[in-house]
Amino acid sequence: MNSFYQVQNKSFAFVLATASLLSGIVGISSSASAAQLESTPVSAVNNQIIAQTSNCPSSTGGGRLEAYFETKNFHIYICKRRGNLFYTGIAKSTGKAIRSLPTYSEEGVGYVARNNNYEYAVNGASLEILKNNRVIQTERVIRYVSGY
């Protein structure tokens, strides 16, 4: 019985060590790396995003990738161009994008972008969409990649 638990502990230690190593390679914050590694399926799309973490796609206006977030329904890119941050959200169902919106980082909130009556706030845990200062949609972030 002790050998079973020893094997389990060694396996768990290996998973933690691998998660820690990968978090440093892909820039995932260490506090969420194990959960992200378990909840994110391996796919060509995910591998492509990780491989290109230093640049934003041209469809978002390009620039240096500050952060990438994925929710059930959206891909969200925070890009830095000419010293300014921009938010681009792309709907998974249609591929349509919210145009690049000027964005700022707010401590305790994350990245915030405004478009008329709408406000988008995203961090490593969730995306909140507000209309006229009322939350109309909240989605859990299932993938977060920090840029360089």
C-alpha positions as CSV (number, residue, x, y, z in Angstrom):
1,M,0.0,0.0,0.0
2,N,2.8,2.4,0.8
3,S,4.3,1.8,-2.7
4,F,1.0,2.9,-4.4
5,Y,1.1,6.2,-2.5
6,Q,4.8,6.7,-3.2
7,V,4.1,6.3,-6.9
8,Q,1.2,8.7,-6.7
9,N,3.3,11.3,-4.9
10,K,6.1,11.0,-7.4
11,S,3.6,11.4,-10.3
12,F,2.0,14.5,-8.6
13,A,5.5,15.9,-8.1
14,F,6.3,15.3,-11.7
15,V,3.1,17.1,-12.8
16,L,3.9,20.1,-10.6
17,A,7.5,20.3,-11.8
18,T,6.3,20.1,-15.5
19,A,3.6,22.7,-14.9
20,S,6.2,25.0,-13.3
21,L,8.6,24.5,-16.1
22,L,5.9,25.1,-18.8
23,S,4.6,28.2,-17.0
24,G,8.1,29.8,-17.3
25,I,8.3,28.8,-21.0
26,V,4.9,30.1,-22.1
27,G,4.6,32.9,-19.6
28,I,1.6,31.6,-17.7
29,S,1.3,33.0,-14.2
30,S,2.5,30.4,-11.8
31,S,-0.6,30.7,-9.5
32,A,-2.9,29.4,-12.3
33,S,-0.6,27.2,-14.3
34,A,-1.7,23.7,-13.1
35,A,-5.3,24.5,-13.6
36,Q,-4.7,25.9,-17.1
37,L,-2.6,22.9,-18.1
38,E,-5.4,20.6,-17.0
39,S,-8.3,22.5,-18.5
40,T,-6.7,23.4,-21.9
41,P,-6.9,20.7,-24.5
42,V,-3.9,20.2,-26.8
43,S,-4.6,21.3,-30.3
44,A,-2.8,22.8,-33.3
45,V,-4.5,26.1,-32.6
46,N,-3.3,26.2,-28.9
47,N,0.2,25.3,-30.0
48,Q,0.2,28.0,-32.7
49,I,-0.9,30.6,-30.1
50,I,1.8,29.5,-27.7
51,A,4.4,29.5,-30.5
52,Q,3.5,33.1,-31.5
53,T,3.1,34.7,-28.1
54,S,5.3,37.6,-28.9
55,N,3.2,39.0,-31.7
56,C,-0.5,39.8,-32.1
57,P,-2.2,38.4,-35.2
58,S,-2.6,40.9,-38.1
59,S,-6.4,40.5,-37.8
60,T,-6.1,42.3,-34.4
61,G,-4.0,45.2,-35.8
62,G,-0.7,43.5,-35.0
63,G,1.8,44.7,-32.4
64,R,3.4,43.0,-29.5
65,L,1.2,40.6,-27.5
66,E,0.7,41.8,-24.0
67,A,-1.8,39.1,-23.1
68,Y,-4.2,36.5,-24.7
69,F,-7.3,35.3,-23.0
70,E,-9.8,32.6,-24.1
71,T,-13.3,32.1,-22.8
72,K,-16.0,29.7,-23.9
73,N,-17.1,32.2,-26.5
74,F,-14.2,34.6,-27.2
75,H,-10.6,34.9,-28.1
76,I,-9.3,38.2,-26.5
77,Y,-6.0,39.8,-27.5
78,I,-4.4,42.7,-25.6
79,C,-1.8,44.2,-28.0
80,K,0.7,46.9,-27.6
81,R,1.2,49.3,-30.5
82,R,3.2,52.5,-30.5
83,G,3.3,52.4,-26.7
84,N,-0.5,52.0,-26.3
85,L,-2.6,49.0,-25.3
86,F,-5.5,47.8,-27.5
87,Y,-8.3,45.2,-26.8
88,T,-9.6,43.0,-29.6
89,G,-12.3,40.4,-28.9
90,I,-13.1,37.7,-31.5
91,A,-16.3,35.7,-31.2
92,K,-15.6,32.0,-31.7
93,S,-19.0,31.3,-33.2
94,T,-18.8,33.8,-36.0
95,G,-15.2,34.9,-36.2
96,K,-16.3,38.5,-36.0
97,A,-14.1,40.9,-34.0
98,I,-14.8,43.9,-31.9
99,R,-12.5,46.5,-33.4
100,S,-9.4,47.3,-31.5
101,L,-10.3,49.5,-28.5
102,P,-7.9,51.6,-26.5
103,T,-7.3,49.7,-23.3
104,Y,-5.7,50.3,-19.9
105,S,-4.6,48.1,-17.1
106,E,-6.3,48.6,-13.8
107,E,-4.9,47.1,-10.6
108,G,-7.4,44.6,-9.1
109,V,-9.5,44.6,-12.2
110,G,-7.3,43.6,-15.2
111,Y,-7.5,45.1,-18.6
112,V,-10.4,47.5,-19.3
113,A,-11.7,48.7,-22.7
114,R,-14.7,50.9,-23.4
115,N,-16.9,51.3,-26.5
116,N,-19.7,53.8,-26.0
117,N,-22.0,52.3,-23.4
118,Y,-20.1,49.0,-23.3
119,E,-17.2,48.1,-21.1
120,Y,-15.0,45.0,-21.3
121,A,-13.0,43.9,-18.3
122,V,-10.8,40.8,-18.5
123,N,-8.2,39.2,-16.2
124,G,-6.8,35.8,-15.7
125,A,-10.0,34.6,-14.1
126,S,-12.9,36.1,-16.0
127,L,-14.3,38.4,-18.7
128,E,-17.1,40.8,-17.7
129,I,-19.1,42.7,-20.3
130,L,-21.0,45.7,-19.0
131,K,-23.6,47.8,-20.7
132,N,-24.5,51.2,-19.0
133,N,-22.5,50.0,-15.9
134,R,-24.6,46.8,-15.5
135,V,-23.0,43.4,-16.0
136,I,-24.7,41.7,-19.0
137,Q,-22.3,38.8,-19.5
138,T,-19.6,37.0,-17.4
139,E,-17.4,34.2,-18.7
140,R,-14.7,32.2,-17.0
141,V,-11.3,32.5,-18.6
142,I,-10.2,29.0,-19.7
143,R,-6.8,30.0,-21.1
144,Y,-4.5,32.8,-20.3
145,V,-1.1,33.5,-22.0
146,S,1.0,36.4,-20.9
147,G,3.0,38.1,-23.7
148,Y,6.7,39.0,-23.5
